[in-house]
Amino acid sequence: MRQWMVLFKKEWIEMTRNFKILWIPLVFILLGIMQPVTSYYLPEIIKAAGELPEGAVFEMPIPSPQEVIVQTFGQYTQIGILVLVLAFMGIVAAEKNSGVSDIILVKPVSFANYITAKWVSIVFMTVGSFLLGILASWYYTGVLIGDIGFGELIKGSLVYGTWLVFLVTVTLLLSSLFKSNLIVAFVSLLVAIGLSAITSLLSKWMTWSPARLSTHASKLLLTGSPDKHFALSLTISILLIVILLIGSIYLFAKKERAA
């Protein structure tokens, strides 16, 4: 356990040195603030742009607080996932390329400790940044548009957060497999986009898909209950996260022993 804690602290020191501990939460907070502010002031922005014909009357209903939070989820799906992939694409590959992992593993360091310390650190950073962003969105939504129950917010956020954890675990696996950061980023984004697209197109057969979690999170906020097959999707997602983590340890250990 002491060895694991040393490795975990090393990851946080590294995130502090490269300012990930600062800029990742800031990006999520800014995205969270932008959605309620944009939703509230959009009619005024369009009027100020002067693109409407003379005498035209433009009315755009302000979305409900729940809809604003769902739209914030959409911002994280589009931009937040890209930020996370770019931030963590080199979590293993960069250390392997620079020789840092070789220096660490010269000592009797467990491969499992090495990988799981990285996984826990990126999960903490991912979930922490996401929750800070959602809380910022919740606050400004309450100020500008209307209140939404805190418990309701947390339920939906935890479900969506599981989807983010799944994706950063995929990134960790790919970083353990490939040396190129660009390949890791490309394949990670391909998995996120491809899985979402396939799940949407084949929704009848993809009820188990982790990509369904974003839909379940939105339904929880909008209706108070998730969509059908929520338990199946959540269970499969957690199982896949565990399998991907074990796969990361196995692939990394296999490559190191073969080197």
WOFENTA-V661047 format. One record per pair of residues at least 6 apart in sequence whose ideal C-beta (glycine too) atoms are under 6 Angstrom apart, sorted by the first residue. I is the first residue (numbers start at 1). J is the second residue. D is the distance in Angstrom with one decimal. If there is no record, write none. Layout:
i	j	d
I	J	D
I	J	D
This chain:
i	j	d
3	113	5.5
4	113	4.6
4	117	5.7
7	113	5.7
7	117	3.7
8	117	4.4
11	117	5.8
11	118	5.9
11	121	3.8
15	21	4.6
20	87	5.7
24	87	5.7
24	129	4.8
25	129	4.3
25	132	5.1
27	83	5.3
28	129	4.3
28	130	5.9
28	133	3.3
29	132	5.5
29	133	5.1
29	136	4.7
31	75	4.7
31	133	5.8
32	72	5.7
32	133	3.6
32	134	5.9
32	136	4.0
32	137	3.6
33	136	5.1
33	140	5.5
35	68	5.9
35	71	5.2
35	72	4.4
35	75	5.7
35	137	5.8
36	68	5.1
36	137	5.9
36	140	4.3
36	141	4.2
36	144	5.3
39	63	5.5
39	68	5.3
40	144	4.2
43	60	4.7
52	58	5.6
65	141	5.0
65	145	5.3
65	146	4.4
65	148	4.1
66	148	5.9
66	221	4.6
66	222	5.2
68	141	4.8
68	145	6.0
69	221	5.5
70	218	4.6
70	221	5.7
72	137	4.5
73	160	5.5
81	167	6.0
81	192	5.4
84	126	5.9
84	168	5.6
85	171	5.6
85	185	5.3
85	188	4.6
85	189	5.8
88	122	5.1
88	168	5.8
88	171	5.1
89	181	4.7
89	184	4.3
89	185	4.4
90	181	4.7
91	118	5.3
91	172	6.0
91	175	5.0
92	175	4.1
92	176	4.8
93	175	4.6
93	179	5.4
93	181	5.7
93	184	5.9
95	101	4.3
97	179	5.8
111	249	5.7
111	252	5.9
111	253	4.1
112	249	5.1
115	248	5.2
115	249	4.7
115	252	5.8
119	172	5.7
119	245	5.8
122	168	5.2
123	165	5.6
126	164	5.3
126	168	5.1
127	161	5.3
130	161	5.5
130	164	5.9
134	157	4.9
138	153	5.4
155	220	5.4
156	217	4.5
156	220	4.3
156	221	4.3
159	213	5.5
159	216	5.3
159	217	4.1
160	214	5.9
160	217	3.8
162	213	5.5
162	237	5.6
163	210	5.9
163	213	4.1
163	214	5.5
166	210	4.6
166	237	5.4
166	241	5.5
167	192	5.5
169	241	5.1
169	244	4.6
170	188	5.8
170	191	5.3
171	188	4.5
172	248	5.2
173	244	4.9
173	247	5.5
173	248	4.6
174	184	4.6
174	187	5.3
174	188	5.7
175	184	5.0
176	248	4.5
176	251	5.0
176	252	4.2
177	251	5.3
178	184	5.3
195	211	4.7
196	211	4.5
199	206	4.3
199	209	4.2
199	211	4.0
199	212	5.9
207	229	3.9
208	232	5.2
208	233	5.9
208	236	4.5
210	237	4.1
212	233	4.4
213	233	5.9
215	227	5.6
216	226	4.0
216	227	5.3
216	230	4.9
219	226	5.1
219	227	4.7
220	226	5.2
